[in-house]
Amino acid sequence: ISRLIYLATYIDYNDREENVLVKHGKNNTLEYLDKKDIKEIMRLSDATLSRFLNDLIKNDLLFYANDKYYISAKYFSKGKSNFDKRKYTRVFIKTTRELYKGCSTRQHSKLSYVFQLVPFLNYETNILCSNPNEINKDELNRLSLSDICKLLGLSTDAKSMSRFEHDLYKIHITIEGNKYYMFTRVITKGEYHNDYFVVNPNIIWNGSDISSTKETIKCLYFRKKKK
């Protein structure tokens, strides 16, 4: 999943040659990606790359025609959206590439969890929940660690969940020398017990009130420790 989404950041705009894979060449001119280019940008071995491309082709996610590679427009588009606005997620190219490049090949499966969880991100609070379109913050059905594991089809035994949680905390990107971690877990005790996860708005943010809500989230959950 993470490799496919990363590769999709190289599709062309849909008002030109829709979903053909391209790169910027000399003098910023567009060039079509060949297999050698894909290997270079994906940072995969020949064997792993061949398995990956064959899997995509077999599942009608990637097409090769006229010496060009195309990703299925059924799942991805760049430019004017062709999808129902309630049924698609924006993927930002720079962030997606930073996440992918910041992971080793072995960590790509862990990164896929991030993309699978994005649709469960509440737009204004960045809390992972089962009702992300809910406006009333008190009505959010927050996802616990166990909920997330079930959602991803992972084991819910204590040791497995502990390893998974540890992996989540490792996911980060580095921008201009600053390291931004993806997830933080929030546990509140007392009369109103809560246990849920928040995603760093510096990495993914779909909210509208940038001036206040985003800054509040950063301050509450992602404040840098003083040295």
Number of C-alpha atoms within 10 A of each C-alpha: 15 20 15 16 18 20 18 24 20 22 23 22 16 17 10 9 12 18 23 24 23 23 17 12 10 8 6 8 9 13 12 18 21 15 14 10 13 19 16 10 14 17 15 14 12 12 8 13 16 14 12 15 17 14 13 16 16 11 10 12 18 20 16 12 8 5 9 14 20 23 25 18 16 10 12 22 21 19 11 9 12 14 13 7 9 7 7 13 13 15 17 11 13 10 17 21 16 16 20 23 17 16 17 10 15 8 14 17 13 17 22 17 16 18 16 13 15 18 19 19 25 25 19 22 21 23 26 25 23 18 16 20 15 15 13 8 12 8 9 18 15 24 22 18 18 15 16 23 19 12 13 12 9 14 13 16 10 10 10 13 17 13 10 17 17 11 13 19 13 13 18 20 22 14 10 5 7 8 10 17 18 21 23 16 16 13 10 10 8 6 6 6 8 13 13 20 21 23 26 21 23 16 18 18 19 16 15 11 11 13 8 9 16 20 14 14 20 16 11 8 16 20 9 9 5 4 3
